[in-house]
Amino acid sequence: MYALIITDGNGYCTTIIPINYDTCNDQAPDNCARPCNWNTETGFKSSHPGGAHFLFGDGSVHLVQQTIDHQTYQYLATTAPTIAKISTLGGWAQLKATVNSRNEFNVAAGYGGFNSSNLRNAAATDASLLFVPARNQSMLINYVFKPRSDLVFSLEYRKLRTYDVLEEPYKADHVGAAAAFLF
């Protein structure tokens, strides 16, 4: 993933190279003044020890530590225009069954994701897209008990799945209980 920088009027940088990657040759008599090695010279560099300042999409500026996980660093540089070209599909459905004024059941399911084959094809030219979740699936079963008008108890089970570009799922099953006092 490349991002434009302003140097002497031209140039670019990439997040493929870690922040402040040392490309200087200690043996160079002129202290790094040598022809560019475009394989390593295109990383973001800063005079700030330990990181570099970056402008984020919300207009804020943050020091990103050079010890940042490299996959996370590349994920931060994924451009919206690349992702915007990939079609998405998603939806959510819920069924609610009220037994009586004190008992109700809820069942819900949701899906959201990119066209996986298009995302894989885009990732072939932009490696940072490998870290974008391709799709998410969720399912919820919930029981609500209201013994009084101001007291609510709830038991819930959630089944969550997130798939990466290569269709490998990350799974989570959650069981929760809650109590609330309404005032």
C-alpha atoms as an extended CHARMM CRD file, in Angstrom:
* protein
*
       183  EXT
         1         1  MET       CA              0.0000000000        0.0000000000        0.0000000000  PROA      1               0.0000000000
         2         2  TYR       CA              1.4860000000        3.3040000000       -1.0010000000  PROA      2               0.0000000000
         3         3  ALA       CA              0.7730000000        6.7700000000        0.3510000000  PROA      3               0.0000000000
         4         4  LEU       CA              1.9020000000       10.0560000000       -1.1420000000  PROA      4               0.0000000000
         5         5  ILE       CA              4.3920000000       12.1380000000        0.7970000000  PROA      5               0.0000000000
         6         6  ILE       CA              5.7860000000       15.5690000000        0.0600000000  PROA      6               0.0000000000
         7         7  THR       CA              9.5720000000       15.6280000000       -0.2690000000  PROA      7               0.0000000000
         8         8  ASP       CA             11.2650000000       17.7460000000       -2.9130000000  PROA      8               0.0000000000
         9         9  GLY       CA              8.1530000000       17.6950000000       -5.0450000000  PROA      9               0.0000000000
        10        10  ASN       CA              7.9490000000       13.9920000000       -5.7420000000  PROA      10              0.0000000000
        11        11  GLY       CA              8.0960000000       10.7470000000       -3.8450000000  PROA      11              0.0000000000
        12        12  TYR       CA              6.0400000000        8.0460000000       -2.2110000000  PROA      12              0.0000000000
        13        13  CYS       CA              6.1930000000        5.7690000000        0.8100000000  PROA      13              0.0000000000
        14        14  THR       CA              4.8560000000        2.3570000000        1.6890000000  PROA      14              0.0000000000
        15        15  THR       CA              3.8350000000        0.5360000000        4.8600000000  PROA      15              0.0000000000
        16        16  ILE       CA              5.4970000000       -2.6150000000        3.5480000000  PROA      16              0.0000000000
        17        17  ILE       CA              8.7140000000       -1.2490000000        5.0940000000  PROA      17              0.0000000000
        18        18  PRO       CA              8.5910000000       -0.7780000000        8.9110000000  PROA      18              0.0000000000
        19        19  ILE       CA              8.6180000000        2.7480000000       10.3720000000  PROA      19              0.0000000000
        20        20  ASN       CA             12.1510000000        4.2290000000       10.6650000000  PROA      20              0.0000000000
        21        21  TYR       CA             13.7110000000        1.1730000000        9.0180000000  PROA      21              0.0000000000
        22        22  ASP       CA             17.4720000000        1.8110000000        9.0360000000  PROA      22              0.0000000000
        23        23  THR       CA             18.6900000000        1.8650000000        5.4520000000  PROA      23              0.0000000000
        24        24  CYS       CA             21.9600000000        3.6570000000        6.1490000000  PROA      24              0.0000000000
        25        25  ASN       CA             25.2150000000        1.9130000000        5.4670000000  PROA      25              0.0000000000
        26        26  ASP       CA             27.5240000000        2.5090000000        8.4360000000  PROA      26              0.0000000000
        27        27  GLN       CA             30.5040000000        2.1530000000        6.0900000000  PROA      27              0.0000000000
        28        28  ALA       CA             29.3830000000        5.0120000000        3.8230000000  PROA      28              0.0000000000
        29        29  PRO       CA             31.9890000000        7.8230000000        3.9830000000  PROA      29              0.0000000000
        30        30  ASP       CA             29.3710000000       10.4880000000        3.2820000000  PROA      30              0.0000000000
        31        31  ASN       CA             26.9250000000        9.3700000000        6.0310000000  PROA      31              0.0000000000
        32        32  CYS       CA             24.1890000000        7.7490000000        3.9240000000  PROA      32              0.0000000000
        33        33  ALA       CA             24.5320000000        9.9120000000        0.8100000000  PROA      33              0.0000000000
        34        34  ARG       CA             24.3760000000        7.1680000000       -1.7940000000  PROA      34              0.0000000000
        35        35  PRO       CA             22.0250000000        6.0230000000       -4.5570000000  PROA      35              0.0000000000
        36        36  CYS       CA             18.6030000000        5.0090000000       -3.2920000000  PROA      36              0.0000000000
        37        37  ASN       CA             17.7730000000        1.3930000000       -2.6690000000  PROA      37              0.0000000000
        38        38  TRP       CA             14.0920000000        1.4790000000       -3.7000000000  PROA      38              0.0000000000
        39        39  ASN       CA             13.4840000000       -1.8490000000       -1.9490000000  PROA      39              0.0000000000
        40        40  THR       CA             14.0430000000       -0.2520000000        1.4580000000  PROA      40              0.0000000000
        41        41  GLU       CA             14.1060000000        3.5410000000        0.9840000000  PROA      41              0.0000000000
        42        42  THR       CA             10.3390000000        3.8640000000        0.5520000000  PROA      42              0.0000000000
        43        43  GLY       CA              9.3860000000        3.2900000000        4.1950000000  PROA      43              0.0000000000
        44        44  PHE       CA              8.0970000000        6.1510000000        6.3760000000  PROA      44              0.0000000000
        45        45  LYS       CA             10.8830000000        7.7680000000        8.4010000000  PROA      45              0.0000000000
        46        46  SER       CA             10.9880000000       10.4220000000       11.0860000000  PROA      46              0.0000000000
        47        47  SER       CA             13.4850000000       12.2670000000       13.2630000000  PROA      47              0.0000000000
        48        48  HSD       CA             11.2830000000       11.4580000000       16.2460000000  PROA      48              0.0000000000
        49        49  PRO       CA             12.8140000000        8.6380000000       18.2790000000  PROA      49              0.0000000000
        50        50  GLY       CA             10.6500000000        5.5400000000       18.4080000000  PROA      50              0.0000000000
        51        51  GLY       CA              8.0860000000        6.3820000000       15.7400000000  PROA      51              0.0000000000
        52        52  ALA       CA              6.6150000000        8.7910000000       13.2150000000  PROA      52              0.0000000000
        53        53  HSD       CA              3.6470000000       11.1580000000       13.1660000000  PROA      53              0.0000000000
        54        54  PHE       CA              0.7490000000       10.2410000000       10.8710000000  PROA      54              0.0000000000
        55        55  LEU       CA             -2.3410000000       12.1660000000        9.8370000000  PROA      55              0.0000000000
        56        56  PHE       CA             -5.4730000000       10.0340000000       10.3170000000  PROA      56              0.0000000000
        57        57  GLY       CA             -8.6770000000       10.2350000000        8.3010000000  PROA      57              0.0000000000
        58        58  ASP       CA            -10.4850000000       12.0910000000       11.0910000000  PROA      58              0.0000000000
        59        59  GLY       CA             -7.9220000000       14.9200000000       10.9120000000  PROA      59              0.0000000000
        60        60  SER       CA             -6.0560000000       13.9510000000       14.0850000000  PROA      60              0.0000000000
        61        61  VAL       CA             -2.2910000000       13.4440000000       14.1810000000  PROA      61              0.0000000000
        62        62  HSD       CA             -0.7560000000       10.6240000000       16.2180000000  PROA      62              0.0000000000
        63        63  LEU       CA              2.7310000000        9.3010000000       16.8580000000  PROA      63              0.0000000000
        64        64  VAL       CA              2.7170000000        5.7020000000       15.6340000000  PROA      64              0.0000000000
        65        65  GLN       CA              5.3610000000        3.7030000000       17.4760000000  PROA      65              0.0000000000
        66        66  GLN       CA              7.8840000000        1.9270000000       15.2740000000  PROA      66              0.0000000000
        67        67  THR       CA              7.3090000000       -1.1790000000       17.4230000000  PROA      67              0.0000000000
        68        68  ILE       CA              3.6950000000       -1.4130000000       16.1410000000  PROA      68              0.0000000000
        69        69  ASP       CA              2.6750000000       -4.8890000000       15.0030000000  PROA      69              0.0000000000
        70        70  HSD       CA              3.5280000000       -4.9030000000       11.2910000000  PROA      70              0.0000000000
        71        71  GLN       CA              0.1830000000       -6.3920000000       10.2170000000  PROA      71              0.0000000000
        72        72  THR       CA             -1.6640000000       -3.7000000000       12.1860000000  PROA      72              0.0000000000
        73        73  TYR       CA              0.5490000000       -1.0310000000       10.5770000000  PROA      73              0.0000000000
        74        74  GLN       CA             -0.3280000000       -2.3120000000        7.1160000000  PROA      74              0.0000000000
        75        75  TYR       CA             -4.0150000000       -2.5520000000        8.0150000000  PROA      75              0.0000000000
        76        76  LEU       CA             -4.0150000000        1.1360000000        9.0140000000  PROA      76              0.0000000000
        77        77  ALA       CA             -2.8680000000        2.0360000000        5.5030000000  PROA      77              0.0000000000
        78        78  THR       CA             -5.6330000000        0.2040000000        3.6550000000  PROA      78              0.0000000000
        79        79  THR       CA             -7.2800000000        2.7880000000        1.4720000000  PROA      79              0.0000000000
        80        80  ALA       CA            -11.0080000000        3.3370000000        1.3880000000  PROA      80              0.0000000000
        81        81  PRO       CA            -11.1270000000        3.6560000000       -2.4400000000  PROA      81              0.0000000000
        82        82  THR       CA             -9.7610000000        0.1230000000       -2.8380000000  PROA      82              0.0000000000
        83        83  ILE       CA            -12.3210000000       -1.3140000000       -0.4340000000  PROA      83              0.0000000000
        84        84  ALA       CA            -15.1350000000        0.8470000000       -1.8480000000  PROA      84              0.0000000000
        85        85  LYS       CA            -14.8000000000       -0.8960000000       -5.2320000000  PROA      85              0.0000000000
        86        86  ILE       CA            -15.5670000000       -4.2910000000       -3.6610000000  PROA      86              0.0000000000
        87        87  SER       CA            -19.2510000000       -5.1400000000       -3.4060000000  PROA      87              0.0000000000
        88        88  THR       CA            -20.7510000000       -5.9990000000       -0.0220000000  PROA      88              0.0000000000
        89        89  LEU       CA            -23.7900000000       -7.8560000000        1.1840000000  PROA      89              0.0000000000
        90        90  GLY       CA            -25.3540000000       -7.8390000000        4.6150000000  PROA      90              0.0000000000
        91        91  GLY       CA            -28.4840000000       -8.0450000000        6.6510000000  PROA      91              0.0000000000
        92        92  TRP       CA            -30.0260000000       -8.7910000000       10.0280000000  PROA      92              0.0000000000
        93        93  ALA       CA            -33.2370000000      -10.5890000000       10.9620000000  PROA      93              0.0000000000
        94        94  GLN       CA            -34.9080000000      -10.9630000000       14.3480000000  PROA      94              0.0000000000
        95        95  LEU       CA            -37.8370000000      -12.9820000000       15.6010000000  PROA      95              0.0000000000
        96        96  LYS       CA            -39.4130000000      -12.0600000000       18.9340000000  PROA      96              0.0000000000
        97        97  ALA       CA            -41.8890000000      -14.2850000000       20.7820000000  PROA      97              0.0000000000
        98        98  THR       CA            -43.6800000000      -12.8210000000       23.7880000000  PROA      98              0.0000000000
        99        99  VAL       CA            -45.0760000000      -15.6320000000       25.9390000000  PROA      99              0.0000000000
       100       100  ASN       CA            -46.7400000000      -13.2860000000       28.4330000000  PROA      100             0.0000000000
       101       101  SER       CA            -45.9980000000       -9.9400000000       30.1060000000  PROA      101             0.0000000000
       102       102  ARG       CA            -43.0860000000      -11.4900000000       32.0310000000  PROA      102             0.0000000000
       103       103  ASN       CA            -41.3980000000      -13.8120000000       29.4920000000  PROA      103             0.0000000000
       104       104  GLU       CA            -40.0560000000      -13.3030000000       25.9810000000  PROA      104             0.0000000000
       105       105  PHE       CA            -37.6570000000      -15.0530000000       23.6170000000  PROA      105             0.0000000000
       106       106  ASN       CA            -35.5600000000      -13.4980000000       20.8480000000  PROA      106             0.0000000000
       107       107  VAL       CA            -33.7240000000      -15.2090000000       18.0060000000  PROA      107             0.0000000000
       108       108  ALA       CA            -31.6420000000      -13.1940000000       15.5810000000  PROA      108             0.0000000000
       109       109  ALA       CA            -29.0780000000      -13.7570000000       12.8490000000  PROA      109             0.0000000000
       110       110  GLY       CA            -26.8600000000      -11.4230000000       10.8820000000  PROA      110             0.0000000000
       111       111  TYR       CA            -24.4080000000      -11.4880000000        8.0120000000  PROA      111             0.0000000000
       112       112  GLY       CA            -22.1360000000       -8.8700000000        6.5350000000  PROA      112             0.0000000000
       113       113  GLY       CA            -19.1940000000       -9.0840000000        4.2490000000  PROA      113             0.0000000000
       114       114  PHE       CA            -17.3400000000       -8.3370000000        1.0680000000  PROA      114             0.0000000000
       115       115  ASN       CA            -17.4390000000      -10.3510000000       -2.1120000000  PROA      115             0.0000000000
       116       116  SER       CA            -14.6500000000      -12.7170000000       -1.0110000000  PROA      116             0.0000000000
       117       117  SER       CA            -13.2850000000      -13.5150000000       -4.4640000000  PROA      117             0.0000000000
       118       118  ASN       CA            -13.0540000000       -9.8050000000       -5.3280000000  PROA      118             0.0000000000
       119       119  LEU       CA            -11.3380000000       -9.1140000000       -2.0070000000  PROA      119             0.0000000000
       120       120  ARG       CA             -8.8340000000      -11.9340000000       -2.6580000000  PROA      120             0.0000000000
       121       121  ASN       CA             -8.1390000000      -10.5600000000       -6.1650000000  PROA      121             0.0000000000
       122       122  ALA       CA             -7.5650000000       -7.0480000000       -4.7630000000  PROA      122             0.0000000000
       123       123  ALA       CA             -5.2810000000       -8.4950000000       -2.0650000000  PROA      123             0.0000000000
       124       124  ALA       CA             -3.0540000000       -9.9270000000       -4.8090000000  PROA      124             0.0000000000
       125       125  THR       CA             -1.9160000000       -6.3700000000       -5.6060000000  PROA      125             0.0000000000
       126       126  ASP       CA             -2.4200000000       -4.8170000000       -2.1450000000  PROA      126             0.0000000000
       127       127  ALA       CA             -1.1350000000       -7.0990000000        0.6180000000  PROA      127             0.0000000000
       128       128  SER       CA             -2.6510000000       -4.9190000000        3.3550000000  PROA      128             0.0000000000
       129       129  LEU       CA             -6.1030000000       -6.1410000000        2.2640000000  PROA      129             0.0000000000
       130       130  LEU       CA             -5.2020000000       -9.5990000000        3.5650000000  PROA      130             0.0000000000
       131       131  PHE       CA             -5.9370000000       -8.2110000000        7.0350000000  PROA      131             0.0000000000
       132       132  VAL       CA             -9.4320000000       -6.9240000000        6.2340000000  PROA      132             0.0000000000
       133       133  PRO       CA            -12.1520000000       -9.2650000000        7.5500000000  PROA      133             0.0000000000
       134       134  ALA       CA            -13.9210000000      -10.7450000000        4.5190000000  PROA      134             0.0000000000
       135       135  ARG       CA            -17.2120000000      -11.4560000000        6.2790000000  PROA      135             0.0000000000
       136       136  ASN       CA            -18.9110000000      -11.6890000000        9.6630000000  PROA      136             0.0000000000
       137       137  GLN       CA            -21.7450000000      -13.9230000000       10.8040000000  PROA      137             0.0000000000
       138       138  SER       CA            -23.6210000000      -13.8230000000       14.0870000000  PROA      138             0.0000000000
       139       139  MET       CA            -26.4990000000      -15.6200000000       15.7370000000  PROA      139             0.0000000000
       140       140  LEU       CA            -28.2640000000      -14.7090000000       18.9870000000  PROA      140             0.0000000000
       141       141  ILE       CA            -30.7220000000      -16.5070000000       21.2630000000  PROA      141             0.0000000000
       142       142  ASN       CA            -32.0490000000      -14.5190000000       24.2030000000  PROA      142             0.0000000000
       143       143  TYR       CA            -34.5120000000      -15.1070000000       27.0560000000  PROA      143             0.0000000000
       144       144  VAL       CA            -35.8970000000      -12.1190000000       28.9790000000  PROA      144             0.0000000000
       145       145  PHE       CA            -37.6880000000      -12.4610000000       32.3350000000  PROA      145             0.0000000000
       146       146  LYS       CA            -39.4700000000       -9.4910000000       33.9520000000  PROA      146             0.0000000000
       147       147  PRO       CA            -40.6210000000      -10.5050000000       37.4560000000  PROA      147             0.0000000000
       148       148  ARG       CA            -41.6510000000       -6.8900000000       38.1830000000  PROA      148             0.0000000000
       149       149  SER       CA            -42.1760000000       -3.8040000000       36.0570000000  PROA      149             0.0000000000
       150       150  ASP       CA            -38.8490000000       -2.3400000000       37.2580000000  PROA      150             0.0000000000
       151       151  LEU       CA            -36.6730000000       -5.4900000000       37.2160000000  PROA      151             0.0000000000
       152       152  VAL       CA            -35.3510000000       -7.3910000000       34.1680000000  PROA      152             0.0000000000
       153       153  PHE       CA            -33.1900000000      -10.5400000000       33.8930000000  PROA      153             0.0000000000
       154       154  SER       CA            -31.7350000000      -11.7860000000       30.6310000000  PROA      154             0.0000000000
       155       155  LEU       CA            -29.8350000000      -14.9010000000       29.5000000000  PROA      155             0.0000000000
       156       156  GLU       CA            -28.1560000000      -14.8250000000       26.1200000000  PROA      156             0.0000000000
       157       157  TYR       CA            -26.1020000000      -17.0090000000       23.7850000000  PROA      157             0.0000000000
       158       158  ARG       CA            -24.1810000000      -15.5360000000       20.8330000000  PROA      158             0.0000000000
       159       159  LYS       CA            -22.3290000000      -17.4310000000       18.1300000000  PROA      159             0.0000000000
       160       160  LEU       CA            -19.8740000000      -15.2170000000       16.2140000000  PROA      160             0.0000000000
       161       161  ARG       CA            -17.7660000000      -16.0040000000       13.1470000000  PROA      161             0.0000000000
       162       162  THR       CA            -15.3240000000      -13.7220000000       11.3250000000  PROA      162             0.0000000000
       163       163  TYR       CA            -13.6390000000      -14.9510000000        8.1590000000  PROA      163             0.0000000000
       164       164  ASP       CA            -10.4070000000      -13.6320000000        6.7050000000  PROA      164             0.0000000000
       165       165  VAL       CA             -9.6830000000      -13.2850000000        2.9820000000  PROA      165             0.0000000000
       166       166  LEU       CA             -8.4900000000      -16.9030000000        2.8000000000  PROA      166             0.0000000000
       167       167  GLU       CA            -11.8060000000      -18.0680000000        4.3560000000  PROA      167             0.0000000000
       168       168  GLU       CA            -10.2410000000      -19.1330000000        7.6490000000  PROA      168             0.0000000000
       169       169  PRO       CA            -12.8330000000      -18.5760000000       10.4250000000  PROA      169             0.0000000000
       170       170  TYR       CA            -12.2300000000      -17.0090000000       13.8090000000  PROA      170             0.0000000000
       171       171  LYS       CA            -14.9090000000      -18.3470000000       16.1440000000  PROA      171             0.0000000000
       172       172  ALA       CA            -16.3600000000      -17.1650000000       19.4120000000  PROA      172             0.0000000000
       173       173  ASP       CA            -19.2490000000      -18.4790000000       21.4770000000  PROA      173             0.0000000000
       174       174  HSD       CA            -20.5260000000      -16.1880000000       24.2250000000  PROA      174             0.0000000000
       175       175  VAL       CA            -22.9270000000      -16.8760000000       27.0590000000  PROA      175             0.0000000000
       176       176  GLY       CA            -24.1170000000      -13.8920000000       29.0500000000  PROA      176             0.0000000000
       177       177  ALA       CA            -26.3980000000      -13.0520000000       31.9060000000  PROA      177             0.0000000000
       178       178  ALA       CA            -27.6560000000       -9.5990000000       32.8520000000  PROA      178             0.0000000000
       179       179  ALA       CA            -29.8400000000       -7.9770000000       35.4370000000  PROA      179             0.0000000000
       180       180  ALA       CA            -31.2670000000       -4.4750000000       35.1750000000  PROA      180             0.0000000000
       181       181  PHE       CA            -33.2290000000       -2.2120000000       37.4370000000  PROA      181             0.0000000000
       182       182  LEU       CA            -35.4560000000        0.2210000000       35.5500000000  PROA      182             0.0000000000
       183       183  PHE       CA            -36.0390000000        3.6160000000       37.1110000000  PROA      183             0.0000000000
